[in-house]
């Protein structure tokens, strides 16, 4: 059973657009929700993370919106650039349990 | 800070041989290290979790006798793929948690591409 459901699977936007990637979870014990960026042939890199007591967190061009009641969270990338083209994974964790979403392949067209 | 290295980055081996992959936390002590496997265009699949000085906890379906994990120190964990076969070819990624920060975040290594011929 997929603990974290992520959508869409792929996304294409124009430069300057705001891609939005969504994730949903069921386990209310999750207490940490990070987003990772992965380029081909590289390991994932932590982008931004949020705790469930916060509804929004912004770091640079990346923003997480968190809806605790709906058990959903999303990543927004402002003013997207071709260099943002990568695969993005959401995750949810509690203790040593750490679950990744299925990933979203983002392409930003110049 | 918070750098995790893996060695080697790429390895090609013949079927039936064993391969060891090292994962090191370079500038912090890791309470826990994790090993993942990733197939092309797929998500990361957790294989096992290891704490320094204790036996690794393997996820369901992962053969512990085939994927040997040793977490000998707070900065080093190794994954040995024993008697490798072509179906073991994959991208293996480790991650580590920082002991001093106490936070839940994981720092990932750059991955090791294993090809078994």
HADDOCK unambig.tbl for C-alpha pairs under 7 A between the chains (distance, minus, plus):
assign (segid A and resid 42 and name CA) (segid B and resid 110 and name CA) 4.98 0.50 0.50
assign (segid A and resid 42 and name CA) (segid B and resid 111 and name CA) 6.07 0.50 0.50
assign (segid A and resid 43 and name CA) (segid B and resid 93 and name CA) 6.54 0.50 0.50
assign (segid A and resid 43 and name CA) (segid B and resid 108 and name CA) 5.94 0.50 0.50
assign (segid A and resid 43 and name CA) (segid B and resid 109 and name CA) 5.61 0.50 0.50
assign (segid A and resid 43 and name CA) (segid B and resid 110 and name CA) 4.16 0.50 0.50
assign (segid A and resid 43 and name CA) (segid B and resid 111 and name CA) 5.31 0.50 0.50
assign (segid A and resid 44 and name CA) (segid B and resid 108 and name CA) 6.04 0.50 0.50
assign (segid A and resid 45 and name CA) (segid B and resid 108 and name CA) 6.59 0.50 0.50
assign (segid A and resid 100 and name CA) (segid B and resid 43 and name CA) 6.91 0.50 0.50
assign (segid A and resid 100 and name CA) (segid B and resid 44 and name CA) 6.72 0.50 0.50
assign (segid A and resid 101 and name CA) (segid B and resid 43 and name CA) 6.84 0.50 0.50
assign (segid A and resid 102 and name CA) (segid B and resid 42 and name CA) 6.57 0.50 0.50
assign (segid A and resid 102 and name CA) (segid B and resid 43 and name CA) 4.93 0.50 0.50
assign (segid A and resid 103 and name CA) (segid B and resid 43 and name CA) 5.96 0.50 0.50
